[in-house]
């Protein structure tokens, strides 16, 4: 940007210089030898020209762009067409827009939330950005692959990240249910191997249902 501005200024200065060189200076004609030039008569005084003020253009105030309104709502399994079985000794609680299921020792945890994207493909393409909200240093180690969950089309990916400075492993499944759903399983990296079976069992316990006949989620939803 600075280089472009410098080139523009240089071109303007060069144009002024060339125009000054091309304009001949007006000089009085030479007088014949032996004759003295008559004294120049003083120029009649001229009245000062009062500068005319041009009317200022009316300033049109540009209206500020309206802030986008969020259409995201707290996740509701019935509205998404899902029934989630809370495994024994697991706890479920509401955290902002998400439902969080936690094992007996708070490991592993499975988060169900509606992603910010509006389509399955957009959610898969923006998965790293979506996970960068709760996690740091998000890295996808297994790119998204097509699968199914509860009978719905889905994509599943795995990767790593950090939470409160601790290394984490995650498994994210984007489900194209009645409402787009993100099923995010989390555990500290050194606990991941021992909890893979529990995570798979939780995912297999998610069933498809109609909104009208949806059964309530087992377990009490505790506040954050």
C-alpha positions in Angstrom: 0.0 0.0 0.0 2.8 2.4 0.9 4.6 1.6 -2.3 1.5 2.3 -4.4 1.0 5.7 -2.7 4.7 6.6 -3.3 4.3 5.8 -7.0 1.2 7.9 -7.2 2.8 10.9 -5.6 5.9 10.5 -7.8 3.8 10.5 -10.9 1.9 13.6 -9.8 5.2 15.5 -9.0 6.6 14.3 -12.4 3.5 15.6 -14.2 3.8 19.0 -12.5 7.5 19.2 -13.5 6.9 18.3 -17.1 4.1 20.8 -17.4 6.3 23.5 -15.9 9.1 22.8 -18.4 6.8 22.7 -21.4 5.1 26.1 -20.6 7.2 29.0 -22.2 7.9 32.0 -20.0 6.5 35.3 -21.2 9.3 37.9 -21.6 9.1 41.4 -23.2 10.2 41.6 -26.8 13.7 42.8 -27.3 14.1 46.6 -28.0 16.0 47.9 -31.0 19.6 49.0 -30.3 19.9 52.7 -29.5 16.3 53.2 -28.4 15.3 53.3 -24.9 12.2 51.5 -23.9 9.4 53.8 -22.8 8.7 53.7 -19.2 6.1 51.2 -18.4 2.9 52.8 -17.3 1.7 51.6 -13.9 -1.1 49.2 -14.1 -4.5 50.5 -12.9 -5.4 49.4 -9.5 -7.8 46.5 -9.5 -10.5 45.9 -6.9 -9.9 42.9 -4.8 -11.9 40.0 -5.9 -14.0 38.6 -3.1 -13.8 34.8 -3.2 -17.1 33.2 -3.8 -18.1 30.6 -1.3 -19.5 27.4 -2.8 -22.4 25.9 -0.9 -21.3 22.9 1.0 -22.7 19.6 -0.2 -25.2 18.1 2.3 -23.6 15.4 4.4 -25.5 12.1 4.0 -25.1 10.0 7.1 -24.6 6.4 6.2 -26.8 4.2 8.5 -24.8 1.7 10.5 -25.2 -1.9 9.5 -27.5 -3.8 11.8 -25.8 -6.4 13.9 -26.6 -9.9 12.7 -29.0 -11.7 15.0 -28.2 -15.2 16.1 -30.7 -17.9 15.3 -29.0 -20.5 17.4 -31.1 -21.9 20.2 -30.3 -24.1 23.2 -29.9 -27.6 21.9 -33.0 -29.7 22.1 -32.8 -33.4 21.2 -36.5 -33.8 20.5 -36.5 -30.8 18.1 -33.5 -32.3 16.4 -35.3 -35.7 16.0 -33.0 -37.5 18.4 -33.3 -39.4 21.6 -30.2 -39.4 23.7 -29.7 -42.2 26.4 -27.8 -41.0 29.4 -25.5 -43.8 30.4 -25.5 -45.0 34.0 -23.5 -42.8 36.4 -23.2 -40.1 33.7 -24.4 -36.6 34.5 -26.1 -34.2 32.0 -26.2 -30.5 32.4 -26.9 -27.4 30.4 -24.0 -25.2 29.5 -25.0 -22.1 27.4 -26.5 -23.5 24.2 -25.2 -27.0 24.6 -26.1 -30.2 26.5 -23.0 -31.7 28.2 -22.9 -35.4 29.2 -20.1 -36.3 31.6 -18.7 -39.6 32.8 -18.5 -40.6 36.5 -15.2 -38.8 36.8 -16.1 -36.1 34.3 -14.2 -38.0 31.7 -15.1 -38.4 29.0 -17.5 -35.6 28.1 -19.8 -35.5 25.2 -21.2 -32.1 24.0 -24.3 -31.8 21.9 -24.9 -28.5 20.3 -26.3 -27.0 17.1 -23.3 -25.7 15.0 -23.2 -22.2 13.6 -23.3 -23.4 10.0 -26.6 -23.9 8.3 -25.8 -26.9 6.1 -23.9 -30.2 6.6 -21.2 -29.4 4.1 -20.6 -25.9 5.6 -20.4 -27.4 9.1 -17.8 -30.0 7.9 -15.8 -27.3 6.1 -15.8 -25.0 9.1 -15.3 -27.7 11.7 -11.9 -26.4 12.8 -13.3 -22.9 13.3 -16.2 -24.3 15.2 -14.0 -26.2 17.6 -11.7 -23.2 18.0 -14.3 -21.6 20.2 -14.1 -24.1 23.1 -10.6 -25.4 22.3 -7.2 -24.0 21.6 -4.6 -25.2 19.0 -7.2 -27.2 17.1 -5.7 -29.7 14.7 -7.5 -32.3 12.6 -5.6 -35.6 12.6 -8.3 -37.7 10.9 -10.2 -35.7 8.2 -14.0 -35.9 8.0 -15.4 -39.2 6.6 -19.0 -39.9 5.7 -20.9 -42.1 8.2 -24.3 -42.3 9.8 -25.6 -41.6 13.3 -29.0 -42.6 14.5 -29.9 -43.3 10.8 -29.0 -39.7 9.7 -26.3 -38.8 7.3 -23.2 -37.6 9.1 -19.5 -36.9 8.9 -17.0 -37.8 11.6 -13.5 -36.4 12.2 -10.9 -36.6 15.0 -8.1 -34.4 16.2 -6.3 -32.7 19.0 -6.5 -29.4 20.9 -6.0 -27.8 24.3 -8.3 -26.9 27.1 -7.0 -24.8 30.0 -3.5 -25.6 28.8 -4.1 -29.4 28.9 -3.7 -31.5 25.7 -7.0 -32.9 24.6 -8.3 -35.5 22.1 -11.6 -35.1 20.4 -14.0 -36.9 18.1 -16.6 -34.7 16.3 -19.6 -36.0 14.4 -21.8 -33.6 12.4 -25.3 -35.1 12.0 -27.7 -34.0 9.4 -30.7 -34.6 11.6 -34.0 -32.6 11.7 -31.8 -29.8 13.2 -28.1 -29.9 12.3 -26.3 -31.4 15.4 -22.7 -31.5 16.5 -21.7 -34.4 18.7 -18.3 -33.6 20.2 -16.6 -36.2 22.4 -13.7 -34.9 24.5 -11.1 -36.4 26.9 -7.6 -35.5 28.0 -5.0 -37.1 25.7 -3.7 -39.4 28.3 -7.2 -40.7 29.1 -8.4 -41.0 25.5 -7.5 -44.7 24.9 -9.3 -45.9 27.9 -12.5 -44.0 27.0 -12.9 -44.8 23.3 -15.3 -47.6 24.1 -17.4 -45.4 26.3 -17.6 -42.8 23.6 -18.6 -45.3 21.0 -21.3 -46.7 23.3 -22.7 -43.3 23.9 -22.9 -42.5 20.2 -24.7 -45.9 19.6 -27.2 -45.0 22.3 -28.4 -42.0 20.2 -31.6 -42.9 18.4 -33.7 -41.4 15.7 -37.3 -40.3 16.5 -40.0 -38.0 15.4 -40.5 -34.7 17.2 -44.1 -35.6 18.2 -43.1 -38.9 19.8 -39.8 -37.9 21.3 -39.1 -39.4 24.7 -37.6 -37.2 27.4 -33.9 -37.5 28.0 -33.1 -39.8 30.9 -31.4 -38.1 33.8 -31.8 -34.7 35.3 -30.4 -31.7 33.5 -28.5 -29.7 36.1 -27.6 -26.0 35.7 -24.2 -24.9 34.6 
